[in-house]
């Protein structure tokens, strides 16, 4: 653990370093691999589903898995920012996809009628 000087009376305060942020344990290893596998499976499902609405939710699930990995690695702020920004982006993207594809509720299979 590193040390930093405070502004008052020359006191030394402990500083959290990157080595102290990650404490490996069997539980954290298991969580890491669960988040990693969940992210990869969700990302794969984005391209395998035929509904735009469901694809947007699979993409959000993939981002949540990546955010979980970031939290496990000690980057809590980045994990929170990833979830908050992507959740807002995914909501807006899903709304616009449904509006422009004229697909009620976005649940029907994607048909590119305008390309025929």
N, C-alpha and C positions, 0 to 999 in steps of 0.2 A: 504494500500500500504506500503510495507516495504522500508527501507532506507539502502543504502550502502555508505561507505566512499570512496571518490575518492583519488587518489594518490597525487593530488596537493592541497595544502592549506587547507586540512581538510574539503573540501566541502562534503556535503551529497547529493547523487543523488537518485532519486526515482527508485525503483526496481519493476518490474512487477511480481506479485505473481500469483499463480494459481487461487486464488479467484477473482483477478481483470481481469483475462484473459477471463472468461466466464461471459457474461452479459445476463441473461435470458430475453427473450422478446417473445411475441407471434410469431413473424416472425422467430426467431431462433428455437423455438419449432416446428413450422411447417416444416422448412427446415430439422431439425433433423429427424422427422418422415418420411418425404419424402425420404431422403437419406436411412434411415433404411429399409423402405418398398421396395424401388428400389433395394437395395442390396440383400434382401431376395428373391425377385422375380427373379432377375437375377441369383442368385445362384441356385434357383430351376430350372430355364430354362437350366442351364448347363447340368443337368442330364436328362432333358426331350427332348432335341433336338437330332435328329439323325445324324447331321453333325458335324464332329470334328471341322471344321473351325468356324461354328457358335457357338459351345460350347466354343471355345477359346475367341470369342468376348463377349459372355455372362459372362464369368469369368472376363474379363477385365472390363465390366460394373459393376460387383459386387465390384471389387477392387476400382473403381472410386467412388462408393457410400460410401465405408468405408473411403476412403481418404477425402470425403466431410464431414463425421462425425468428423474425426480427426481435420480438419480445423475449424469446428464449435466449437470444444472443446478447441481450442487454441494451438493445436499441429501442426502448419503449416508445420514445417520441416518434421515431420513424414508423413504427408499427401502427401507432394511432393515426398519424397523418395519412398513411397509406389507406387505412380503412375509411377514414372520414372523407378523403378526397375521392376515392374510387366509388364509395357508396353513392355520393352525390352525382358523380359522373355517370355511373351505371343507371341510375334512376332516370336521368335526363335522356341518356342514349336510348333506353328502352322505350320511353314515351315517344321520342322522335321516330324510332324505327317502326313502331306500331302505327303512328300517324301517316307516315309516308308510304308504307307498304299496303295500306288499306286492308289490313288483316285484322278482323275483329278479335280483340284481346291478344293478338299476337301468338295464338296457340296453334293455329293451323300450320301445316307444312309450308315452307317458303316456296312460292311459285313465282318465278320471274316472268310474268305475263308480258311485260313490255319488251322483252327481248325476243319474242317469237316473230 
